[in-house]
Amino acid sequence: MKTLVTLLSLTFVIAACGNEPDNESASEATATAEVSVYAAAVANGARLEADYGRDAGRKPDQVLEFFGVEPGMTVLDMFAGGGYYTELVSYVVGENGRVVAHTNEPYLGFVGKEHDLRHADGRLPNVEILMAENNELSLNEAEFDAILLVMAYHDTYHSDPENGWHRIDVPAFLAELYKGLKPDGFIGIIDHYADAGLSRQDGAEIHRIDPAIVIKDMQAAGFTLEEQSDILRNSDDEHSTNVFKPEVYGKTDRFTMRFRKEDWSAD
């Protein structure tokens, strides 16, 4: 589902003889000038300079198009981290849309200054910050068209209380997301592949998760797996390596899934 932004302005140089360009040439030029809202977001010159270097490995235009984020939506970026996706989504949903970027103290400590730079001086006017520590998330009912969990689902099984990261009650967490999502809304999930059969806790130690666990959890919470994509696959990645090791950082094999909250009220 490709949403198109306004056609880029086209300028034609008309020869001194006054001949008009033929219809076929004009049509070809117009088609070339069509730019998707996702590509326009990635090309936005207001982005933080460091973000552009991440694009090749993350393919955000393809990811956001696959998820189905569209202008005018209200989107929750859960565990938003430094806000790479928060900013891109803010451009896609536009001035008639809204983005809520969730974070907490451990995440703020991890990302450092990036979060402050991202949100300094109201540079993303359609974005608001939601602070909620683990197991304290509370969402308004049916507020969001979409929820994103980008390379964060594995953290729901992580435990590091000494640094403020308390083990999450996953069924309660997913029930809160279900409540906050509008009927027929979707959840987009990206995460690092772990070896099939690796336990939740062992996967969390290397910041990976078996996608079968995600599917099982989400289905138990009332979501339907609608589609999977190979956009971010990398067959060279070993699924047993900690994702922060220099040799794999930013180059992991990742799964991309879209889950739908069915609108049972329509039955």
NORCORRA-V238886 format. One record per backbone hydrogen bond with DSSP energy under -1.0 kcal/mol. NH is the residue of the N-H (numbers start at 0). CO is the residue of the C=O. Records with the same first field share a line. If there is no record, write none. Layout:
# NORCORRA-V238886
NH->CO, CO
This chain:
# NORCORRA-V238886
4->34
7->32
17->14
25->21
26->22
27->23
28->24
29->25
30->26
31->27
32->28
33->30
36->2
39->35
40->36
41->37
42->38
46->43
50->47
53->50
57->53
58->54
62->58
63->59
64->60
65->61
66->62
67->63
68->63
71->92
72->69
74->97
75->145
76->99
77->147
79->101
82->79
86->82
87->83
88->84
89->85
90->86
91->87
92->88
93->89
96->93
97->72
98->125
99->74
100->127
101->76
102->129
107->103
108->104
109->105
110->106
111->107
113->110
116->112
117->113
118->114
121->118
122->119
126->123
127->98
129->100
131->102
135->132
141->178
142->179
143->179
144->73
145->73
146->185
147->75
148->187
150->189
154->151
155->152
156->153
157->154
159->164
162->159
163->160
164->159
165->163
169->167
172->168
173->169
174->170
175->171
176->172
177->173
178->174
179->175
180->176
181->143
183->260
184->181
185->144
186->258
187->146
188->256
189->148
190->254
192->252
197->194
202->198
203->199
204->200
207->202
208->191
212->209
213->209
214->210
215->211
216->212
217->213
218->214
219->215
220->216
221->218
222->217
223->259
225->257
226->257
228->255
232->229
236->233
240->237
242->205
244->241
247->244
248->244
250->247
253->231
254->190
256->188
257->226
258->186
259->223
260->184
263->261
265->262
266->263
